[in-house]
């Protein structure tokens, strides 16, 4: 059906009038409306000339409540229930809301009571009041939807925008009408932290970045990030977003139960380190259950040691990790779609500062949080003995499995550190090969006790290229690549 849209001084779209009505009543009715005058009342009489002083008690005009996602267009029904025996030919109404919240506003009458009766309509918006009038020769004697308010759901932190009836007249009567308010609920797009209208793995990454302090979330981002709806932002929210993406979670927000209750301890071994030499401090996970996400704050003395990197020793499926370092505090947050297992969990890569004059320094897990659980403080501390090549660790934190870590730095010139873990005493062979598999250098061939080890490869006599380093320790064998750039 052809329509005409009117743009009022506020710049917002507020109504539509049929062309034939426009042609018929443009001068007598609509122009006064556009000039800001009061809505003209449409006088009318019934066919029998009966008095229009009947009772309207028990008549109701109600605004419905609807919800929609941000930027969706929704129809808000305004309906009427008439007292038995009431027949009307006109309606006047003033509807109140913060219309500035909506980027567009229209009145839809098709298939409503007025549209079906062929009534003429006029409307005017002034600040918070939408004035509306309609009349016609065909009588309305039953309830139903009068019209719809067509609005675009705004991008806003406010969860609900109320809409209510300020006043109304049915024909010339305004007594005994009950008004029921409604409005528009703004449904958050839970998981859409980036506010791009969809949920991606990057949204989980943003949650983790927020937790480690490398980015800021505000307003709707924080609301959308709390997919567990527990009132906090955690690594558990990031894990739920990842699970939603891969289909483990059907919907967001997610209802989490006992399966999301997590347990686990972390331990840091004491160890010997050397001045100016990179080393790896393992974080061992013990007695764990249902760990999908974590937050860590690790403290150290930046005068004694320099942070280099964090490696997830055995990352679970679809896992992401974010890191932020600031003045001796290392913030780490991670999430995955599957649980972490006991054993060698994270590896913290540091270098002892060459100018450090002390004999020992500590690294402490200051804060730890699993999934959506409480934050634990002062969880464990490792003492690093500077200058000792082989400090026996506490037996309770021996490695749980053989591990060959990625060298650091990589690429490198011309020295790099290679870290490996021995859960039991073994004869260890560590060798360097070119890509053809040809042996180029033997770094180690000796019997070693259980523990965590670093060895330096000085490649100053080698040319630039990609090399392989291989470990054999008992039945354990592993190979990794490294890149030498000169």
C-alpha positions as a Markdown table, in Angstrom:
| # | Residue | x | y | z |
|---|---|---|---|---|
| 1 | Unk | 0.0 | 0.0 | 0.0 |
| 2 | Unk | 1.4 | 3.5 | -0.9 |
| 3 | Unk | 2.3 | 5.6 | 2.1 |
| 4 | Unk | 3.7 | 8.9 | 2.9 |
| 5 | Unk | 6.3 | 9.3 | 5.7 |
| 6 | Unk | 6.5 | 12.6 | 7.7 |
| 7 | Unk | 9.8 | 13.8 | 9.2 |
| 8 | Unk | 9.1 | 16.1 | 12.1 |
| 9 | Unk | 11.6 | 18.8 | 13.4 |
| 10 | Unk | 13.2 | 16.2 | 15.7 |
| 11 | Unk | 14.4 | 14.5 | 12.5 |
| 12 | Unk | 12.7 | 11.2 | 13.6 |
| 13 | Unk | 10.2 | 9.3 | 11.4 |
| 14 | Unk | 6.9 | 9.3 | 13.3 |
| 15 | Unk | 4.0 | 8.2 | 11.2 |
| 16 | Unk | 2.5 | 7.3 | 7.9 |
| 17 | Unk | -0.7 | 8.5 | 6.3 |
| 18 | Unk | -2.5 | 6.9 | 3.3 |
| 19 | Unk | -2.4 | 9.0 | 0.2 |
| 20 | Unk | -6.1 | 9.2 | -0.2 |
| 21 | Unk | -6.4 | 10.5 | 3.4 |
| 22 | Unk | -3.6 | 13.0 | 2.6 |
| 23 | Unk | -5.5 | 14.3 | -0.5 |
| 24 | Unk | -8.8 | 14.6 | 1.4 |
| 25 | Unk | -7.7 | 16.1 | 4.7 |
| 26 | Unk | -4.4 | 17.8 | 4.0 |
| 27 | Unk | -5.6 | 21.4 | 4.5 |
| 28 | Unk | -8.3 | 20.8 | 7.2 |
| 29 | Unk | -6.4 | 18.5 | 9.4 |
| 30 | Unk | -2.9 | 17.5 | 8.7 |
| 31 | Unk | -1.3 | 21.0 | 8.2 |
| 32 | Unk | -2.4 | 22.1 | 11.7 |
| 33 | Unk | -0.8 | 18.9 | 13.1 |
| 34 | Unk | 2.5 | 19.6 | 11.4 |
| 35 | Unk | 2.6 | 23.2 | 12.7 |
| 36 | Unk | 2.5 | 21.8 | 16.3 |
| 37 | Unk | -1.1 | 22.7 | 17.2 |
| 38 | Unk | -3.3 | 20.4 | 19.3 |
| 39 | Unk | -4.7 | 17.4 | 17.6 |
| 40 | Unk | -8.1 | 18.1 | 16.1 |
| 41 | Unk | -10.9 | 16.1 | 17.6 |
| 42 | Unk | -13.1 | 14.4 | 15.0 |
| 43 | Unk | -16.7 | 15.0 | 15.9 |
| 44 | Unk | -19.0 | 12.1 | 15.1 |
| 45 | Unk | -22.5 | 10.7 | 15.7 |
| 46 | Unk | -23.9 | 7.3 | 15.4 |
| 47 | Unk | -26.5 | 6.5 | 12.7 |
| 48 | Unk | -29.4 | 6.6 | 15.1 |
| 49 | Unk | -28.4 | 9.9 | 16.7 |
| 50 | Unk | -28.2 | 8.3 | 20.1 |
| 51 | Unk | -26.5 | 10.0 | 23.0 |
| 52 | Unk | -22.7 | 9.3 | 23.3 |
| 53 | Unk | -22.7 | 9.3 | 27.2 |
| 54 | Unk | -22.5 | 5.6 | 27.7 |
| 55 | Unk | -20.1 | 4.1 | 30.3 |
| 56 | Unk | -16.5 | 3.1 | 29.4 |
| 57 | Unk | -15.8 | 1.4 | 32.7 |
| 58 | Unk | -13.9 | -1.9 | 32.2 |
| 59 | Unk | -12.5 | -0.6 | 28.9 |
| 60 | Unk | -8.7 | -1.1 | 28.6 |
| 61 | Unk | -6.1 | 0.4 | 26.4 |
| 62 | Unk | -2.8 | -1.5 | 26.7 |
| 63 | Unk | 0.7 | -1.2 | 25.3 |
| 64 | Unk | 2.3 | -4.6 | 24.8 |
| 65 | Unk | 5.9 | -5.4 | 25.8 |
| 66 | Unk | 8.2 | -6.8 | 23.1 |
| 67 | Unk | 11.9 | -7.5 | 23.0 |
| 68 | Unk | 14.4 | -7.4 | 20.2 |
| 69 | Unk | 18.2 | -7.4 | 19.6 |
| 70 | Unk | 19.9 | -4.1 | 19.1 |
| 71 | Unk | 19.2 | -2.6 | 15.7 |
| 72 | Unk | 16.3 | -5.0 | 15.1 |
| 73 | Unk | 12.9 | -3.4 | 14.0 |
| 74 | Unk | 10.0 | -4.5 | 16.2 |
| 75 | Unk | 6.3 | -3.9 | 16.2 |
| 76 | Unk | 4.8 | -2.9 | 19.6 |
| 77 | Unk | 1.0 | -3.6 | 19.6 |
| 78 | Unk | -1.3 | -1.0 | 21.2 |
| 79 | Unk | -4.6 | -2.8 | 21.9 |
| 80 | Unk | -8.0 | -2.0 | 23.2 |
| 81 | Unk | -10.6 | -4.0 | 25.2 |
| 82 | Unk | -14.1 | -2.4 | 25.1 |
| 83 | Unk | -16.9 | -2.8 | 27.7 |
| 84 | Unk | -19.7 | -4.8 | 26.3 |
| 85 | Unk | -22.1 | -2.8 | 24.2 |
| 86 | Unk | -19.7 | 0.1 | 23.5 |
| 87 | Unk | -19.5 | 1.3 | 19.9 |
| 88 | Unk | -17.0 | 3.9 | 18.9 |
| 89 | Unk | -16.2 | 6.0 | 15.8 |
| 90 | Unk | -13.1 | 7.9 | 17.1 |
| 91 | Unk | -10.0 | 7.6 | 19.3 |
| 92 | Unk | -7.7 | 10.3 | 20.7 |
| 93 | Unk | -4.6 | 9.2 | 22.5 |
| 94 | Unk | -1.3 | 10.5 | 23.8 |
| 95 | Unk | 1.5 | 8.0 | 24.2 |
| 96 | Unk | 4.5 | 8.8 | 26.3 |
| 97 | Unk | 8.1 | 7.4 | 26.0 |
| 98 | Unk | 11.7 | 8.6 | 25.6 |
| 99 | Unk | 11.3 | 8.5 | 21.8 |
| 100 | Unk | 14.8 | 9.9 | 21.3 |
| 101 | Unk | 16.0 | 6.4 | 22.2 |
| 102 | Unk | 14.7 | 5.0 | 19.0 |
| 103 | Unk | 16.4 | 5.8 | 15.7 |
| 104 | Unk | 13.0 | 5.5 | 13.9 |
| 105 | Unk | 9.4 | 5.5 | 14.8 |
| 106 | Unk | 6.3 | 4.8 | 12.6 |
| 107 | Unk | 2.7 | 4.0 | 13.2 |
| 108 | Unk | 1.4 | 0.9 | 11.4 |
| 109 | Unk | -2.4 | 0.4 | 11.0 |
| 110 | Unk | -2.7 | -2.3 | 8.4 |
| 111 | Unk | -4.7 | -5.3 | 9.7 |
| 112 | Unk | -5.5 | -3.4 | 12.9 |
| 113 | Unk | -8.9 | -2.2 | 14.1 |
| 114 | Unk | -8.5 | 1.2 | 12.5 |
| 115 | Unk | -7.0 | -0.1 | 9.3 |
| 116 | Unk | -9.7 | -2.7 | 8.9 |
| 117 | Unk | -12.4 | 0.0 | 9.5 |
| 118 | Unk | -10.8 | 2.4 | 7.0 |
| 119 | Unk | -10.4 | 5.1 | 9.6 |
| 120 | Unk | -8.4 | 8.3 | 8.9 |
| 121 | Unk | -5.5 | 9.0 | 11.1 |
| 122 | Unk | -3.2 | 11.8 | 12.1 |
| 123 | Unk | -0.2 | 12.0 | 14.5 |
| 124 | Unk | 2.3 | 14.4 | 15.9 |
| 125 | Unk | 5.4 | 14.0 | 18.0 |
| 126 | Unk | 6.5 | 16.6 | 20.4 |
| 127 | Unk | 9.4 | 15.7 | 22.8 |
| 128 | Unk | 8.2 | 12.7 | 24.8 |
| 129 | Unk | 4.5 | 12.8 | 23.7 |
| 130 | Unk | 3.2 | 11.1 | 20.6 |
| 131 | Unk | -0.3 | 12.5 | 20.0 |
| 132 | Unk | -2.6 | 10.4 | 17.9 |
| 133 | Unk | -6.1 | 10.8 | 16.5 |
| 134 | Unk | -8.2 | 8.6 | 14.3 |
| 135 | Unk | -11.9 | 8.5 | 13.2 |
| 136 | Unk | -14.1 | 6.9 | 10.6 |
| 137 | Unk | -17.7 | 6.2 | 9.6 |
| 138 | Unk | -17.5 | 2.5 | 10.2 |
| 139 | Unk | -18.0 | 1.6 | 13.8 |
| 140 | Unk | -15.7 | -0.4 | 16.0 |
| 141 | Unk | -17.4 | -2.5 | 18.7 |
| 142 | Unk | -14.9 | -5.1 | 19.6 |
| 143 | Unk | -11.4 | -5.3 | 21.1 |
| 144 | Unk | -8.1 | -5.9 | 19.3 |
| 145 | Unk | -5.0 | -4.2 | 18.2 |
| 146 | Unk | -5.6 | -0.6 | 17.4 |
| 147 | Unk | -2.2 | 0.0 | 15.8 |
| 148 | Unk | 1.4 | -0.9 | 16.1 |
| 149 | Unk | 4.4 | 1.3 | 17.0 |
| 150 | Unk | 7.2 | 0.3 | 14.6 |
| 151 | Unk | 10.5 | 1.1 | 16.2 |
| 152 | Unk | 14.2 | 0.2 | 15.8 |
| 153 | Unk | 15.7 | -1.2 | 18.9 |
| 154 | Unk | 18.6 | 1.1 | 20.0 |
| 155 | Unk | 22.1 | 0.2 | 20.9 |
| 156 | Unk | 22.0 | 1.1 | 24.5 |
| 157 | Unk | 22.9 | -0.2 | 27.9 |
| 158 | Unk | 19.4 | 0.4 | 29.2 |
| 159 | Unk | 17.6 | -3.0 | 29.2 |
| 160 | Unk | 14.1 | -1.6 | 28.8 |
| 161 | Unk | 12.4 | 1.5 | 27.4 |
| 162 | Unk | 8.9 | 2.0 | 28.9 |
| 163 | Unk | 6.0 | 3.2 | 26.7 |
| 164 | Unk | 2.7 | 4.2 | 28.4 |
| 165 | Unk | -0.6 | 5.9 | 27.7 |
| 166 | Unk | -0.8 | 9.4 | 29.1 |
| 167 | Unk | -4.5 | 10.0 | 28.1 |
| 168 | Unk | -7.1 | 8.7 | 25.8 |
| 169 | Unk | -10.7 | 9.4 | 24.6 |
| 170 | Unk | -13.1 | 7.0 | 22.9 |
| 171 | Unk | -15.5 | 9.3 | 21.1 |
| 172 | Unk | -16.0 | 12.0 | 23.7 |
| 173 | Unk | -15.5 | 9.9 | 26.8 |
| 174 | Unk | -12.3 | 9.7 | 28.8 |
| 175 | Unk | -13.6 | 8.3 | 32.2 |
| 176 | Unk | -13.3 | 4.7 | 33.3 |
| 177 | Unk | -10.6 | 3.7 | 30.9 |
| 178 | Unk | -7.7 | 1.7 | 32.4 |
| 179 | Unk | -4.2 | 2.1 | 30.9 |
| 180 | Unk | -1.7 | -0.7 | 30.9 |
| 181 | Unk | 2.0 | 0.3 | 30.2 |
| 182 | Unk | 4.4 | -1.7 | 28.1 |
| 183 | Unk | 7.6 | -1.0 | 26.3 |
| 184 | Unk | 10.6 | -2.4 | 24.4 |
| 185 | Unk | 13.1 | -4.7 | 26.0 |
| 186 | Unk | 16.6 | -4.6 | 24.6 |
| 187 | Unk | 17.9 | -8.2 | 24.4 |
| 188 | Unk | 21.7 | -8.3 | 24.6 |
| 189 | Unk | 23.6 | -10.3 | 22.0 |
| 190 | Unk | 25.4 | -12.3 | 24.6 |
| 191 | Unk | 28.9 | -13.2 | 23.5 |
| 192 | Unk | 29.1 | -10.4 | 21.0 |
| 193 | Unk | 31.8 | -8.5 | 22.9 |
| 194 | Unk | 33.2 | -6.7 | 19.9 |
| 195 | Unk | 29.6 | -5.4 | 19.1 |
| 196 | Unk | 29.8 | -6.4 | 15.4 |
| 197 | Unk | 26.5 | -8.3 | 15.6 |
| 198 | Unk | 27.9 | -11.8 | 15.7 |
| 199 | Unk | 29.8 | -14.1 | 18.1 |
| 200 | Unk | 33.3 | -15.2 | 17.1 |
| 201 | Unk | 36.4 | -16.6 | 18.8 |
| 202 | Unk | 37.8 | -13.0 | 18.9 |
| 203 | Unk | 35.0 | -12.2 | 21.4 |
| 204 | Unk | 36.5 | -14.8 | 23.7 |
| 205 | Unk | 39.9 | -13.3 | 23.1 |
| 206 | Unk | 38.6 | -9.8 | 24.1 |
| 207 | Unk | 37.3 | -11.2 | 27.4 |
| 208 | Unk | 40.8 | -12.6 | 28.1 |
| 209 | Unk | 42.4 | -9.3 | 27.0 |
| 210 | Unk | 40.1 | -7.5 | 29.4 |
| 211 | Unk | 41.0 | -9.9 | 32.3 |
| 212 | Unk | 44.7 | -9.4 | 31.9 |
| 213 | Unk | 44.4 | -5.6 | 31.5 |
| 214 | Unk | 45.5 | -5.2 | 27.9 |
| 215 | Unk | 42.1 | -3.8 | 26.7 |
| 216 | Unk | 39.1 | -2.0 | 28.1 |
| 217 | Unk | 35.5 | -3.1 | 27.9 |
| 218 | Unk | 32.7 | -0.7 | 28.6 |
| 219 | Unk | 28.9 | -0.6 | 28.8 |
| 220 | Unk | 27.3 | -3.1 | 26.4 |
| 221 | Unk | 30.6 | -4.9 | 26.0 |
| 222 | Unk | 30.7 | -5.9 | 29.6 |
| 223 | Unk | 27.0 | -6.8 | 29.6 |
| 224 | Unk | 27.5 | -9.1 | 26.5 |
| 225 | Unk | 30.7 | -10.6 | 27.9 |
| 226 | Unk | 28.9 | -12.0 | 31.0 |
| 227 | Unk | 27.5 | -15.0 | 29.2 |
| 228 | Unk | 27.1 | -17.0 | 32.4 |
| 229 | Unk | 25.1 | -14.1 | 33.9 |
| 230 | Unk | 26.8 | -14.4 | 37.3 |
| 231 | Unk | 27.6 | -10.7 | 37.5 |
| 232 | Unk | 31.3 | -11.0 | 36.8 |
| 233 | Unk | 33.6 | -11.4 | 33.8 |
| 234 | Unk | 35.9 | -14.4 | 33.9 |
| 235 | Unk | 37.8 | -16.8 | 31.9 |
| 236 | Unk | 34.8 | -19.1 | 32.2 |
| 237 | Unk | 32.8 | -16.6 | 30.0 |
| 238 | Unk | 35.5 | -16.9 | 27.4 |
| 239 | Unk | 35.3 | -20.7 | 27.5 |
| 240 | Unk | 31.5 | -20.6 | 27.2 |
| 241 | Unk | 31.8 | -18.4 | 24.1 |
| 242 | Unk | 34.3 | -20.8 | 22.5 |
| 243 | Unk | 32.0 | -23.7 | 23.4 |
| 244 | Unk | 29.1 | -21.9 | 21.8 |
| 245 | Unk | 31.1 | -21.4 | 18.6 |
| 246 | Unk | 32.0 | -25.1 | 18.2 |
| 247 | Unk | 28.5 | -26.2 | 19.1 |
| 248 | Unk | 29.0 | -27.6 | 22.7 |
| 249 | Unk | 26.8 | -24.8 | 24.1 |
| 250 | Unk | 23.5 | -24.5 | 22.3 |
| 251 | Unk | 22.7 | -20.9 | 23.4 |
| 252 | Unk | 24.1 | -17.8 | 25.0 |
| 253 | Unk | 23.6 | -16.8 | 27.8 |
| 254 | Unk | 24.5 | -20.3 | 29.1 |
| 255 | Unk | 23.2 | -22.0 | 32.1 |
| 256 | Unk | 26.1 | -23.5 | 33.9 |
| 257 | Unk | 25.7 | -26.2 | 36.5 |
| 258 | Unk | 27.9 | -28.6 | 38.4 |
| 259 | Unk | 29.9 | -29.4 | 35.3 |
| 260 | Unk | 31.4 | -26.0 | 35.5 |
| 261 | Unk | 32.5 | -26.3 | 39.1 |
| 262 | Unk | 36.2 | -26.7 | 38.9 |
| 263 | Unk | 39.0 | -27.9 | 41.2 |
| 264 | Unk | 42.8 | -27.8 | 40.9 |
| 265 | Unk | 46.1 | -26.8 | 42.5 |
| 266 | Unk | 49.2 | -25.3 | 40.9 |
| 267 | Unk | 52.8 | -25.8 | 42.0 |
| 268 | Unk | 56.0 | -24.1 | 41.1 |
| 269 | Unk | 59.3 | -26.0 | 41.6 |
| 270 | Unk | 62.4 | -24.5 | 43.2 |
| 271 | Unk | 65.2 | -24.5 | 40.8 |
| 272 | Unk | 68.7 | -23.3 | 40.0 |
| 273 | Unk | 69.3 | -20.6 | 37.4 |
| 274 | Unk | 72.3 | -18.8 | 35.9 |
| 275 | Unk | 73.1 | -15.1 | 35.4 |
| 276 | Unk | 72.2 | -13.9 | 31.9 |
| 277 | Unk | 70.8 | -17.3 | 30.8 |
| 278 | Unk | 67.1 | -17.9 | 29.8 |
| 279 | Unk | 65.3 | -20.5 | 31.8 |
| 280 | Unk | 61.9 | -22.1 | 31.9 |
| 281 | Unk | 59.9 | -22.2 | 35.2 |
| 282 | Unk | 57.1 | -24.8 | 34.9 |
| 283 | Unk | 53.7 | -24.5 | 36.4 |
| 284 | Unk | 52.4 | -27.9 | 37.4 |
| 285 | Unk | 48.7 | -28.7 | 37.5 |
| 286 | Unk | 47.5 | -31.1 | 40.2 |
| 287 | Unk | 44.2 | -32.6 | 41.3 |
| 288 | Unk | 42.3 | -30.8 | 38.6 |
| 289 | Unk | 38.7 | -31.3 | 37.5 |
| 290 | Unk | 36.5 | -29.4 | 35.0 |
| 291 | Unk | 39.0 | -26.7 | 34.3 |
| 292 | Unk | 38.0 | -24.9 | 31.1 |
| 293 | Unk | 39.4 | -21.5 | 31.9 |
| 294 | Unk | 41.8 | -19.8 | 34.3 |
| 295 | Unk | 43.1 | -16.4 | 35.4 |
| 296 | Unk | 46.6 | -16.0 | 37.0 |
| 297 | Unk | 48.5 | -13.2 | 38.5 |
| 298 | Unk | 52.1 | -14.1 | 39.0 |
| 299 | Unk | 54.5 | -11.8 | 40.8 |
| 300 | Unk | 58.3 | -11.6 | 40.4 |
| 301 | Unk | 61.2 | -9.2 | 40.9 |
| 302 | Unk | 61.9 | -7.4 | 37.6 |
| 303 | Unk | 65.3 | -6.4 | 38.9 |
| 304 | Unk | 66.3 | -10.0 | 39.2 |
| 305 | Unk | 64.6 | -11.7 | 36.2 |
| 306 | Unk | 63.2 | -10.6 | 32.9 |
| 307 | Unk | 59.9 | -12.0 | 31.6 |
| 308 | Unk | 60.1 | -13.5 | 28.0 |
| 309 | Unk | 57.1 | -15.5 | 27.2 |
| 310 | Unk | 54.4 | -18.1 | 28.4 |
| 311 | Unk | 53.9 | -21.4 | 26.7 |
| 312 | Unk | 50.9 | -23.7 | 27.2 |
| 313 | Unk | 52.7 | -27.0 | 27.6 |
| 314 | Unk | 49.9 | -29.2 | 26.5 |
| 315 | Unk | 47.1 | -26.9 | 25.2 |
| 316 | Unk | 43.6 | -28.4 | 25.2 |
| 317 | Unk | 41.4 | -28.3 | 22.1 |
| 318 | Unk | 40.4 | -24.9 | 20.7 |
| 319 | Unk | 42.4 | -23.0 | 23.4 |
| 320 | Unk | 43.4 | -19.4 | 23.5 |
| 321 | Unk | 45.6 | -17.5 | 25.9 |
| 322 | Unk | 46.3 | -13.8 | 26.6 |
| 323 | Unk | 49.3 | -12.3 | 28.5 |
| 324 | Unk | 50.0 | -8.9 | 29.9 |
| 325 | Unk | 53.1 | -7.9 | 31.9 |
| 326 | Unk | 53.3 | -4.8 | 34.0 |
| 327 | Unk | 56.0 | -3.9 | 36.6 |
| 328 | Unk | 56.7 | -7.3 | 38.0 |
| 329 | Unk | 53.1 | -8.6 | 37.7 |
| 330 | Unk | 52.3 | -11.1 | 35.0 |
| 331 | Unk | 48.6 | -11.5 | 34.1 |
| 332 | Unk | 47.6 | -14.6 | 32.2 |
| 333 | Unk | 44.2 | -15.7 | 31.2 |
| 334 | Unk | 43.2 | -18.7 | 29.1 |
| 335 | Unk | 40.2 | -20.6 | 27.9 |
| 336 | Unk | 39.4 | -23.8 | 25.9 |
| 337 | Unk | 36.5 | -25.9 | 24.8 |
| 338 | Unk | 37.9 | -29.0 | 26.7 |
| 339 | Unk | 39.3 | -29.4 | 30.2 |
| 340 | Unk | 43.0 | -29.2 | 31.2 |
| 341 | Unk | 44.7 | -32.2 | 32.5 |
| 342 | Unk | 47.1 | -32.8 | 35.4 |
| 343 | Unk | 50.8 | -32.5 | 34.7 |
| 344 | Unk | 53.0 | -29.9 | 33.1 |
| 345 | Unk | 50.6 | -27.1 | 32.4 |
| 346 | Unk | 52.3 | -23.8 | 31.7 |
| 347 | Unk | 55.9 | -22.8 | 31.1 |
| 348 | Unk | 57.1 | -19.4 | 32.2 |
| 349 | Unk | 60.1 | -18.2 | 30.2 |
| 350 | Unk | 62.5 | -15.8 | 32.0 |
| 351 | Unk | 66.1 | -14.6 | 31.8 |
| 352 | Unk | 68.2 | -13.8 | 34.9 |
| 353 | Unk | 69.4 | -10.2 | 34.6 |
| 354 | Unk | 73.2 | -10.2 | 34.2 |
| 355 | Unk | 73.5 | -7.3 | 36.7 |
| 356 | Unk | 71.6 | -9.1 | 39.5 |
| 357 | Unk | 73.8 | -9.4 | 42.6 |
| 358 | Unk | 71.5 | -11.5 | 44.8 |
| 359 | Unk | 71.7 | -15.2 | 45.4 |
| 360 | Unk | 68.0 | -16.0 | 45.1 |
| 361 | Unk | 64.7 | -14.6 | 44.1 |
| 362 | Unk | 61.1 | -15.7 | 44.2 |
| 363 | Unk | 58.2 | -16.2 | 41.7 |
| 364 | Unk | 54.7 | -16.3 | 43.3 |
| 365 | Unk | 51.3 | -17.2 | 42.1 |
| 366 | Unk | 49.5 | -14.2 | 43.7 |
| 367 | Unk | 46.0 | -14.9 | 42.4 |
| 368 | Unk | 44.3 | -17.9 | 40.7 |
| 369 | Unk | 40.8 | -18.4 | 39.5 |
| 370 | Unk | 39.3 | -21.4 | 37.7 |
| 371 | Unk | 36.3 | -21.0 | 35.5 |
| 372 | Unk | 33.7 | -18.9 | 37.4 |
| 373 | Unk | 35.0 | -19.8 | 40.8 |
| 374 | Unk | 36.4 | -17.6 | 43.6 |
| 375 | Unk | 39.8 | -16.0 | 43.4 |
| 376 | Unk | 42.5 | -17.7 | 45.5 |
| 377 | Unk | 45.5 | -15.7 | 46.7 |
| 378 | Unk | 49.1 | -16.5 | 47.5 |
| 379 | Unk | 48.8 | -20.0 | 46.0 |
| 380 | Unk | 52.4 | -21.1 | 45.7 |
| 381 | Unk | 56.0 | -19.7 | 45.5 |
| 382 | Unk | 59.1 | -21.0 | 43.7 |
| 383 | Unk | 62.6 | -20.0 | 44.9 |
| 384 | Unk | 65.2 | -19.5 | 42.2 |
| 385 | Unk | 68.8 | -20.1 | 43.4 |
| 386 | Unk | 71.0 | -17.9 | 41.2 |
| 387 | Unk | 74.3 | -19.4 | 40.1 |
| 388 | Unk | 73.4 | -23.0 | 40.8 |
| 389 | Unk | 73.3 | -25.1 | 37.8 |
| 390 | Unk | 71.3 | -28.1 | 39.2 |
| 391 | Unk | 69.2 | -27.3 | 42.2 |
| 392 | Unk | 67.2 | -30.4 | 43.1 |
| 393 | Unk | 63.4 | -29.5 | 43.1 |
| 394 | Unk | 61.0 | -30.5 | 45.7 |
| 395 | Unk | 59.9 | -34.1 | 44.9 |
| 396 | Unk | 56.3 | -33.2 | 45.1 |
| 397 | Unk | 56.6 | -31.1 | 42.0 |
| 398 | Unk | 58.7 | -33.3 | 39.8 |
| 399 | Unk | 57.5 | -33.3 | 36.2 |
| 400 | Unk | 54.6 | -35.6 | 35.5 |
| 401 | Unk | 55.7 | -36.4 | 31.9 |
| 402 | Unk | 58.5 | -36.0 | 29.4 |
| 403 | Unk | 58.3 | -32.7 | 27.7 |
| 404 | Unk | 60.5 | -31.0 | 25.0 |
| 405 | Unk | 59.6 | -27.2 | 24.9 |
| 406 | Unk | 60.0 | -24.8 | 22.0 |
| 407 | Unk | 63.4 | -23.1 | 22.2 |
| 408 | Unk | 63.6 | -19.5 | 23.3 |
| 409 | Unk | 64.2 | -17.2 | 21.6 |
| 410 | Unk | 63.0 | -18.4 | 18.2 |
| 411 | Unk | 64.1 | -17.2 | 15.7 |
| 412 | Unk | 67.5 | -16.5 | 17.3 |
| 413 | Unk | 71.0 | -15.3 | 16.7 |
| 414 | Unk | 73.2 | -16.9 | 17.7 |
| 415 | Unk | 72.3 | -18.6 | 21.0 |
| 416 | Unk | 69.0 | -20.1 | 22.2 |
| 417 | Unk | 67.8 | -22.0 | 25.2 |
| 418 | Unk | 66.2 | -25.5 | 24.9 |
| 419 | Unk | 64.1 | -26.7 | 27.9 |
| 420 | Unk | 63.0 | -30.3 | 28.6 |
| 421 | Unk | 61.4 | -32.1 | 31.5 |
| 422 | Unk | 62.3 | -35.5 | 32.9 |
| 423 | Unk | 59.7 | -37.3 | 35.1 |
| 424 | Unk | 62.2 | -40.0 | 35.9 |
| 425 | Unk | 66.0 | -40.6 | 35.7 |
| 426 | Unk | 67.0 | -41.3 | 32.1 |
| 427 | Unk | 69.9 | -41.2 | 29.7 |
| 428 | Unk | 69.3 | -38.1 | 27.7 |
| 429 | Unk | 70.5 | -37.4 | 24.1 |
| 430 | Unk | 69.9 | -34.0 | 22.7 |
| 431 | Unk | 71.0 | -33.5 | 19.1 |
| 432 | Unk | 70.8 | -30.9 | 16.3 |
| 433 | Unk | 70.0 | -31.9 | 12.7 |
| 434 | Unk | 69.4 | -30.1 | 9.4 |
| 435 | Unk | 66.1 | -30.5 | 7.5 |
| 436 | Unk | 67.5 | -33.6 | 5.6 |
| 437 | Unk | 67.9 | -35.3 | 9.0 |
| 438 | Unk | 71.7 | -35.2 | 8.9 |
| 439 | Unk | 73.3 | -34.9 | 12.4 |
| 440 | Unk | 75.0 | -31.5 | 12.8 |
| 441 | Unk | 75.8 | -31.4 | 16.5 |
| 442 | Unk | 75.4 | -33.4 | 19.7 |
| 443 | Unk | 74.5 | -31.1 | 22.6 |
| 444 | Unk | 74.1 | -33.7 | 25.4 |
| 445 | Unk | 74.5 | -37.4 | 26.0 |
| 446 | Unk | 74.4 | -38.3 | 29.7 |
| 447 | Unk | 72.4 | -39.8 | 32.5 |
| 448 | Unk | 70.2 | -37.2 | 34.4 |
| 449 | Unk | 68.0 | -37.3 | 37.4 |
| 450 | Unk | 64.3 | -36.3 | 37.3 |
| 451 | Unk | 63.8 | -32.5 | 37.0 |
| 452 | Unk | 63.5 | -29.5 | 34.7 |
| 453 | Unk | 66.5 | -28.7 | 32.5 |
| 454 | Unk | 67.7 | -25.9 | 30.2 |
| 455 | Unk | 70.6 | -26.2 | 27.8 |
| 456 | Unk | 72.1 | -23.5 | 25.6 |
| 457 | Unk | 72.9 | -24.1 | 22.0 |
| 458 | Unk | 75.6 | -21.8 | 20.6 |
| 459 | Unk | 75.0 | -21.8 | 16.9 |
| 460 | Unk | 77.6 | -19.2 | 16.0 |
| 461 | Unk | 79.3 | -21.7 | 13.7 |
| 462 | Unk | 76.2 | -22.5 | 11.8 |
| 463 | Unk | 74.6 | -20.7 | 8.8 |
| 464 | Unk | 71.1 | -19.2 | 8.8 |
| 465 | Unk | 68.3 | -21.7 | 8.2 |
| 466 | Unk | 65.8 | -24.0 | 9.8 |
| 467 | Unk | 67.2 | -26.7 | 12.1 |
| 468 | Unk | 65.7 | -29.6 | 14.0 |
| 469 | Unk | 66.5 | -30.4 | 17.6 |
| 470 | Unk | 65.8 | -33.9 | 18.9 |
| 471 | Unk | 65.6 | -35.5 | 22.3 |
| 472 | Unk | 65.8 | -39.2 | 23.2 |
| 473 | Unk | 65.2 | -40.0 | 26.9 |
| 474 | Unk | 64.5 | -43.6 | 27.6 |
| 475 | Unk | 61.4 | -44.5 | 25.5 |
| 476 | Unk | 60.6 | -40.8 | 24.9 |
| 477 | Unk | 61.4 | -39.1 | 21.6 |
| 478 | Unk | 60.4 | -35.7 | 20.3 |
| 479 | Unk | 61.6 | -33.3 | 17.6 |
| 480 | Unk | 61.0 | -29.5 | 17.2 |
| 481 | Unk | 62.0 | -26.9 | 14.6 |
| 482 | Unk | 64.0 | -23.8 | 15.3 |
| 483 | Unk | 65.1 | -20.9 | 13.1 |
| 484 | Unk | 68.6 | -19.4 | 13.0 |
| 485 | Unk | 68.8 | -15.9 | 11.6 |
| 486 | Unk | 72.0 | -14.0 | 11.2 |
